[in-house]
Amino acid sequence: MQAILTATRTLLTIAVLTYSSYCDYKTREVSNTVWILFAPVAFILTFLEIFQYESSQLSFYGICFGLTTVIAVALFYSGAFGGADAKALMCLALALPFFPSGLVKFIPFEISPISQMLFPVTIFSNAVLLATVTSLAMFAYNISRYIGRSKNLFEGDLKLEPIGKKILVLITGYQVSISSLKEKWHVYPLEDVEEDTDKGFKRRLVILPKDEGRREIVERLDSAVKQGAIQNQVWATPGLPMLIFVTAGLVIALFFGDIIWIGIHLLFA
């Protein structure tokens, strides 16, 4: 019976995250109904299993959910996570607080201590590493476009921006035409312009683009392009759906393990 409960909540979690990832990819939104329905079912299944078979783990279940919630809320308010991403992480703590060793018995590496007690943290770290690989690919793409060219990556006022901002833009975005930026609602501008009475338009980089104010920024950029103040190529980011990485991070954690733990283990083995 325990194996059935473990399998049910694991498969349910994969199914919900897969559906949520699809919604996130198509619309960049996930209905709250998904989490409202998933959270209580996940809690009931997990609580029943722990209460029936491993009652001594109930306190650790609460600790896992509490710590995961703190991490999710902190990431949300820092702008690193969207609302759906934070809710998904908290639901993961309700559904899969610990690595389901009773279900997944054969993985190539030893289960990490974090996976055994804080499985959502392992899923999150795997997701971040996968997102980092994407960022490195974006950086390589940007650099390759300008190798051997006389054109600078950042022109005009953008040359004066801090190097840290420039690096963040290079690993999260690329240059698109203003018409493309207007048409693709899921692409967010990584720069903005403001009126300067002496110099006309002044450009600046935007590190944490949000839905709020996107239309106004695009309109300002469009106006600057039409007036010839800036070129018809602006920095933007596709806003890759983090839920896709979270889902992939879960699958990797289940069948491969904790990537960071594996790296440390291989490094010092």
N, C-alpha and C positions, 0 to 999 in steps of 0.2 A: 504493500500500500504506500509506503514511503517513496518508493521509486516512482510510483504513478504520480504522486503529488509533486515530486521534484521535476519529473518530465513535463507535467502539465504547466507549471509556472515558468519553466525554461522555454518551452515551445511557445507559450503565450507571449512571453517577453520578446522573443525573436519576431513573432508575427506582428505585434504592436509596433515595435521599432521599425520594422520593414515598411509597414504601412505609413508610419509617421515620416520616415525618410522620403518616401514617394511624394507625400503631400508637401514636405519641405522643399523638395526639388522642383515640383511643379508650380507651387504658389508662394513659397517661402513662409507659409503659415500652417499651423497644425491646430485643429479645433480643440478647445478645452474639453470638449466632450470625450475625446480620446483618453485624456488623463483622469477625468472624473469617473469614467467607467473602469479604467484599468487599475487605478490605485486601490480601491477597496477590494477588488477581486484578488490582486496581488498580495495584499496584506492578509486576507483571510486564508488563502492557500499556504502562505509562508508561516503564519502564526500557528495554524493547525498542525502543520508538519513539525515545527520546532517544539510546540507544547506537547505533542503526542510522543515524539521520539527523542528529542534532545532539549528537554526543558531547561537544562542548565545554561543553554545558549540564549535564552530570552533576553537577558540583560545586555548581551553583546549585540543582539538584534536592534535593541533600542539605541545603543551607542553608535552602531553603524549608520542607522537612519539619521541620528542627530548630527554626526560629523559630516555625512554626505550632504545634508540639508544646508549646513553652514557653508560648505564649499560651493554648492550650487547657487545659493543666495549671493555670496561674495562675488562669484563670477558674473552673475547677472547684473548686479549694481555697478560693477567695474566696467561693464560694457563688453566683456569678453564672451559672454553667453547671451543668447536670446531667451525669451520666456519659455519657449517649448523645450529648449536644450536643458534649462534648469529643472523643469518639471520632469523631463525624461530621466535625469540623473536621480532625482528623488524617488521616482517610481522604481528605478532599478534597485535602490536600497530597500524598497518594500518587497520586491519580487525575488531578487537574488543578492541577499546580503553577504552570503558566503559562497565560495566556489562549490558547485554541485558535484562533489567528488563521488557521490553515490551513483550519479548518472554518467559522468564522463570519467572513465577509469583509465583511459590510455591517451596520455599526451606525451610528447617527446621529451619534456623537461619537468623537473620537480616543481610542484605547485609552490608559489611564493608565499611567505607569511602574510603579506598584505592581501593576497587573493583569498586566503583562508578566513580572514577576519573582516576585510573591507573590500569585497569583490568589486563594488562600483568604482573604487579608486583605481583598481587595475584596468577596468574598462575605460575609464576616463584617460588614464595615462597612455593606453594604447591608441585611443582616438587622437590625442594631442600629437603623438609621434607620427601617425598617419597624415594628419593635417600639416605637420612640419615638412614631410616629404613633398607634399603638394606645393608648399611655400618655396622649397628649394628648387623645384621644377619651374615655378613662376620666375624666380630670381635668375635661373639659368636662361630662360626664354628672353627676359629683358636684356640681359647682358649680351646674349648672342645676336640680338637685333641691332646692336650698336657697335659691335666689334668691327673695326676697319672703316667705320664711318666718322666723318668729322662732326656730325651732329651730336650735341650733348644730350644726356639723359634728361637733365633738368635745365630749363632755359628761363631767362628773364628773372623775375623775382624769386622763382623757385630755387635758383642757385644759392640764395642766401639762407634757405631753410636749414635747420640743424641736420647733421649727418645721420642722426638716429631716425629722424622722420623719413629721410630719403630711403634708408634701408628698409624700414617698415613698408613703405610704398612699393619698393621693388620686389618684396617677397609676398605681397598681397594683391598686387594689381598690375595693370598694363595700360597702354595708351589706346584710346578708342576715339572715333570721330564723334562730334557732338550730336550728329543725327542718330548714330547708333546708341548713344547714351539716352537720348530721348525715347527711342523705340523700345529698348530693353529695360523694362521696369525693375528687373531684379539686379541690374548693374548699378552700383552706387558710385558717385563721384568721389575721388580722393583729393580733389582740390576745389577751391572756391575763389571767387574774386570779390573785391569790394571797391567801391568808388573812392578815388583819391583826387581831391580837388586840384592838386598840383601835377600828379603823374597819371591821371586817368584811372585805369583799372590796376589794382594791385592783387597779385596772385598769392595764394598760400595753400599749403598742404593740409588735408583733413585726414586724421589718423583713424578715428572711430566713426565711420559713416553710419547714419541711422535713417529710418524711414521718415521720421519727423524732419521736415525742412528739405527733403530731397528735391522736391519739385521746384522750390525757390532757388536752390543752388544751381540746378540744371538751367533754369531760366536766366540766371545771372551769367552763367558760362556761355549760353547761347547768344545772349545780347553782346557779350564781349567779343565773341567770334564774329558776329555780323558786323560789328563796328571796326573789325580789323585789329583790335587791341591784343588778341592772343591768336595763336594758330588753331586750326581745326583738329587738334589732337590733344585730348586731356586725359589725365590719369584717373582710372576707375578700377573698381574691384567687382568681380562677379558675385561676391558674397556667398561663397561656397557653403552649402547647408551642413552645419556641424552634426546634425543627426545622422547623416550618412556615415560619418567617421565614427560616431558612437556605436552605430549598429555593426560596422566592420570591426570596431574594437572589441565588441562583445563576442563576435564569432571567433576572432583570433584568440581571445582570452579563454574561450571554452575548449578549443581544439589545438591550441598551440601554447598559450600561457601568457605570462606577464613579460612583455618585450624588454622592459628595463631590467627586470630581475634576471632574465636570460642573458642579457648583455653583460651584466655584472658577473654573473656566474661563469660565463665563458672567458671573461677578461682575467679573472683571478683563479680560474680552475688550474 
